Amino acid sequence: MAADNWTWKDAVLYFRRALALPGGDATTRLWYGETLMKLGRFPEAIRELSVARRLNPLSAVIVNELGWAFYSAGRHEEAIATFRSALEITPSFAHANDGLGSTWDVALVAISLGRKEEALRWLEQAYETRDFPMAYLNIDPAFTDLRSNPDFIRLLKKMGFEA
């Protein structure tokens, strides 16, 4: 695939051709939206991913990717709501290797908005579901502002880290 080879213009061209064919399925729009997001074309990415969501509203993967598009575009409130929607569709949704679509994602957005208590709640939930990225909690710079928080310290200790 062109996107895998870093030939973005070709990827966009191929996706447009595919979408011109009858059907225009959600999966094609998902990958096209992701490609547009990687190119920083956020309004287009959000549009394509929103169409994909309408075509397949029960896909946590599509909803999660839309959340990342909102997040990347700086639309953090919409990102939080969208990540929550992905979790409502599939509460245990966590991409096995990288935690996409997880409670970790929502915690990251919450902390980026300065919502420390909300971030802690999501981190607790991520701990309960053993969300993969939690293994990096002890070193992730996104949570620096929580390092002195007693609840954060307790969470780290529950995870076997020295706080």
C-alpha positions as CSV (number, residue, x, y, z in Angstrom):
1,M,0.0,0.0,0.0
2,A,1.2,3.5,-0.8
3,A,0.9,4.8,2.7
4,D,3.1,2.0,4.0
5,N,5.8,3.1,1.5
6,W,5.6,6.7,2.5
7,T,4.2,7.7,-0.9
8,W,1.3,9.8,0.5
9,K,0.2,11.5,-2.7
10,D,-0.2,8.0,-4.3
11,A,-2.1,6.8,-1.3
12,V,-4.6,9.7,-1.5
13,L,-5.0,9.1,-5.2
14,Y,-5.7,5.4,-4.7
15,F,-8.2,6.0,-1.8
16,R,-10.0,8.6,-4.0
17,R,-10.2,6.0,-6.8
18,A,-11.5,3.4,-4.4
19,L,-14.1,5.7,-3.0
20,A,-15.3,6.5,-6.5
21,L,-16.3,2.9,-7.0
22,P,-19.8,1.7,-5.9
23,G,-20.0,0.9,-2.3
24,G,-17.6,3.4,-0.6
25,D,-17.3,1.2,2.4
26,A,-16.4,2.3,6.0
27,T,-13.1,0.5,6.0
28,T,-11.8,2.4,3.0
29,R,-12.9,5.7,4.5
30,L,-11.2,4.7,7.8
31,W,-7.9,4.2,6.1
32,Y,-8.3,7.3,3.9
33,G,-9.2,9.3,7.0
34,E,-6.1,8.0,8.8
35,T,-3.9,8.9,5.8
36,L,-5.3,12.4,5.7
37,M,-4.7,12.8,9.4
38,K,-1.1,11.8,9.0
39,L,-0.8,14.5,6.4
40,G,-2.2,17.1,8.8
41,R,-5.4,17.5,6.7
42,F,-7.6,17.4,9.8
43,P,-10.9,18.8,8.5
44,E,-10.8,16.3,5.6
45,A,-9.8,13.4,7.9
46,I,-12.6,14.2,10.4
47,R,-15.1,14.4,7.5
48,E,-14.0,11.0,6.1
49,L,-13.9,9.3,9.5
50,S,-17.3,10.8,10.4
51,V,-18.7,9.2,7.2
52,A,-17.0,5.9,8.1
53,R,-18.7,6.2,11.6
54,R,-22.1,6.7,10.0
55,L,-21.6,3.7,7.8
56,N,-20.4,1.5,10.7
57,P,-21.5,3.1,13.9
58,L,-20.6,0.0,16.0
59,S,-16.9,0.0,15.0
60,A,-14.8,1.0,18.1
61,V,-11.8,1.1,15.8
62,I,-13.4,3.8,13.5
63,V,-14.7,5.8,16.5
64,N,-11.3,5.6,18.1
65,E,-9.6,6.9,15.0
66,L,-12.1,9.7,14.8
67,G,-11.1,10.6,18.4
68,W,-7.4,10.7,17.4
69,A,-8.3,13.0,14.5
70,F,-10.1,15.4,16.8
71,Y,-7.2,15.2,19.3
72,S,-4.7,15.9,16.5
73,A,-6.7,18.8,15.3
74,G,-6.7,20.3,18.8
75,R,-10.3,19.6,19.4
76,H,-9.8,18.0,22.7
77,E,-13.3,18.2,24.1
78,E,-14.6,16.3,21.0
79,A,-11.7,13.9,21.3
80,I,-12.7,13.0,24.9
81,A,-16.3,12.5,24.0
82,T,-15.4,10.4,21.0
83,F,-12.9,8.2,22.9
84,R,-15.7,7.6,25.5
85,S,-18.0,6.6,22.7
86,A,-15.5,4.0,21.5
87,L,-15.4,2.6,25.1
88,E,-19.2,2.6,25.3
89,I,-19.3,0.5,22.1
90,T,-16.7,-2.0,23.4
91,P,-15.8,-1.4,27.0
92,S,-12.7,-3.6,26.9
93,F,-11.5,-2.1,23.6
94,A,-7.8,-1.8,23.7
95,H,-5.6,-2.5,20.6
96,A,-3.5,-5.3,22.0
97,N,-0.1,-3.8,21.3
98,D,-0.5,-0.1,21.6
99,G,-3.5,0.7,23.7
100,L,-5.4,2.6,21.0
101,G,-8.9,3.3,21.9
102,S,-8.3,2.7,25.5
103,T,-9.0,4.4,28.8
104,W,-5.3,5.5,28.6
105,D,-6.2,7.7,25.5
106,V,-8.9,9.4,27.5
107,A,-6.5,10.0,30.4
108,L,-4.0,11.5,28.1
109,V,-6.5,13.9,26.7
110,A,-7.8,14.8,30.1
111,I,-4.4,15.6,31.5
112,S,-3.6,17.6,28.4
113,L,-6.6,19.8,29.3
114,G,-5.4,20.1,32.9
115,R,-8.2,17.9,34.2
116,K,-6.0,16.0,36.8
117,E,-8.8,14.4,38.8
118,E,-10.5,13.1,35.6
119,A,-7.1,11.8,34.3
120,L,-6.6,9.9,37.6
121,R,-10.1,8.3,37.3
122,W,-9.3,7.1,33.8
123,L,-5.9,5.9,34.8
124,E,-7.5,3.9,37.6
125,Q,-9.8,2.3,35.1
126,A,-6.9,1.7,32.7
127,Y,-5.2,-0.1,35.6
128,E,-8.2,-2.2,36.3
129,T,-8.4,-3.3,32.6
130,R,-4.6,-3.8,32.4
131,D,-4.4,-1.3,29.5
132,F,-1.1,-1.9,27.8
133,P,0.3,1.6,28.0
134,M,0.0,1.6,31.8
135,A,3.3,-0.1,31.8
136,Y,4.8,3.3,30.9
137,L,3.0,5.3,33.5
138,N,6.0,5.6,35.7
139,I,8.0,7.3,32.9
140,D,5.4,9.0,30.7
141,P,6.1,12.8,30.7
142,A,2.4,13.5,30.0
143,F,1.7,12.8,33.7
144,T,4.5,14.8,35.3
145,D,2.0,17.1,37.0
146,L,0.5,14.1,38.8
147,R,3.8,12.7,40.2
148,S,3.3,14.4,43.7
149,N,-0.4,13.5,43.9
150,P,-1.1,10.9,46.6
151,D,-3.6,9.0,44.4
152,F,-1.1,8.8,41.6
153,I,1.7,7.6,43.9
154,R,-0.7,4.9,45.3
155,L,-1.5,3.8,41.7
156,L,2.2,3.5,40.9
157,K,2.8,1.4,44.0
158,K,-0.2,-0.9,43.1
159,M,1.6,-1.4,39.8
160,G,4.8,-2.4,41.5
161,F,6.7,0.8,40.8
162,E,8.7,2.6,43.5
163,A,7.1,6.0,43.8
